[in-house]
Amino acid sequence: MPHHDHDSSLRHRLGRTIRTPIGVTALTACLLVALVAVLGPVLLGDRAAQVDTDAINQGSSAAHLLGTDQLGRDIAARVVVATRLTLRLTLMAAVIGVGGGLLLGVAPAVVGRRLGRLITATVGVLVAFPGLLFLLFLATIFGVGSTGAVFAVGLAMVPPMARLVQNLTASIAGSDYVAAARILGVGRFRMVVRHLLPNIAEPSVLFATQATGGILVAFSGLSFLGLGVQPPQYDWGRLLNEQLNRIFVNPAAALAPGAAVVLTGLMFGLVGEVLAQAGGRRAPQAPETTPQEELGTPPEPAVEHDGGALVRARDLRVTFPGGRRAAGGRRYAGSRWTSARARPSAWSANRDPARA
């Protein structure tokens, strides 16, 4: 199938999937989160940073829907403003994870055999390592702060992404069109760009989209533990850390950041589900059958022949490379060659036609 036909079919399926209930829900959630991330700091930035010593640690009220923190700042405004930083750091970590996973995933197809085996074995060891311990190990190496947390979470995503890409690449590398490209002398880099990456794009995007929700939870967890975003900056994990000790006094102040993490993670999961449905292969459908009476009478053969031979060829000429020509004027009947003047030896109808 041509590439543009495939893109057109994918756009058609994506548009049809978006019109489903799950597609409408995912699209609405994406637009809402994007709107909050863009307009939240502009509209509520000053309110979130305003210190009010007369309203310290207040509960929910008409003036402060989720109450105030230890400095009298509005918690609801801070949750809304934290959306932009949380999403930005999450997407940065996702880019690192997807990029590193693609590089390690296609590397065995580009480098030599020994180095490729070493990369595959290394990825296998990293995948077998517990993900949470690996994340904490990387966070300790890169240090406390938002930058270190981004690299820690992003690199923790590299091994599973690389394993997926390696499996997809290995399945595609044995296909006929890849073998034909190798015979034609296509280079390794061009092979990856022209044949491997376009054919693993859909499953890679699906995995990356669904894994972004896990990245959001992991990043918020690091901030909650004090290894991520540091004051005066704040994300949802940092807000949850600050208000957890007041969960029995003002539950809404602690539950709001956690609910934001959960709902946004579900949004990424819905987006991945929509892409999975849009990119899924349709089951092959049986061709429609036409009643026998609508087909009419089959046409009569243009040339009459006896039923003794299954295949007849006359005046067949074969030319080999270099201009050499095989003996011409030969006739073929059944499974025996004869000269043009000889009587064709018909293949007996009693023999198995499948051996023809």
Stockholm file with secondary structure:
# STOCKHOLM 1.0

chainA/1-356         MPHHDHDSSLRHRLGRTIRTPIGVTALTACLLVALVAVLGPVLLGDRAAQVDTDAINQGSSAAHLLGTDQLGRDIAARVVVATRLTLRLTLMAAVIGVGGGLLLGVAPAVVGRRLGRLITATVGVLVAFPGLLFLLFLATIFGVGSTGAVFAVGLAMVPPMARLVQNLTASIAGSDYVAAARILGVGRFRMVVRHLLPNIAEPSVLFATQATGGILVAFSGLSFLGLGVQPPQYDWGRLLNEQLNRIFVNPAAALAPGAAVVLTGLMFGLVGEVLAQAGGRRAPQAPETTPQEELGTPPEPAVEHDGGALVRARDLRVTFPGGRRAAGGRRYAGSRWTSARARPSAWSANRDPARA
#=GR chainA/1-356 SS CCHHHHHHHHHHHHHHHHTSHHHHHHHHHHHHHHHHHHHHHHHHHHHHHCCCGGGTTCCSCSSCTTCBCTTCCBHHHHHHHHHHHHHHHHHHHHHHHHHHHHHHHHHHHHSCHHHHHHHHHHHHHHHHSCHHHHHHHHHHHHCSSHHHHHHHHHHHHHHHHHHHHHHHHHHHHTSHHHHHHHHTTCCHHHHIIIIIHHHHHHHHHHHHHHHHHHHHHHHHHHHHTTSSCCTTCCCHHHHHHHHGGGTTTCHHHHHHHHHHHHHHHHHHHHHHHHHHHHHSCCCCCCCCCCCHHHHCSCCCCSSCCCTTCSCEEEEECCBCTTSCBCCCSEEEETTEEEESSSCCCCCCTTSCGGGC
#=GC SS_cons         CCHHHHHHHHHHHHHHHHTSHHHHHHHHHHHHHHHHHHHHHHHHHHHHHCCCGGGTTCCSCSSCTTCBCTTCCBHHHHHHHHHHHHHHHHHHHHHHHHHHHHHHHHHHHHSCHHHHHHHHHHHHHHHHSCHHHHHHHHHHHHCSSHHHHHHHHHHHHHHHHHHHHHHHHHHHHTSHHHHHHHHTTCCHHHHIIIIIHHHHHHHHHHHHHHHHHHHHHHHHHHHHTTSSCCTTCCCHHHHHHHHGGGTTTCHHHHHHHHHHHHHHHHHHHHHHHHHHHHHSCCCCCCCCCCCHHHHCSCCCCSSCCCTTCSCEEEEECCBCTTSCBCCCSEEEETTEEEESSSCCCCCCTTSCGGGC
//
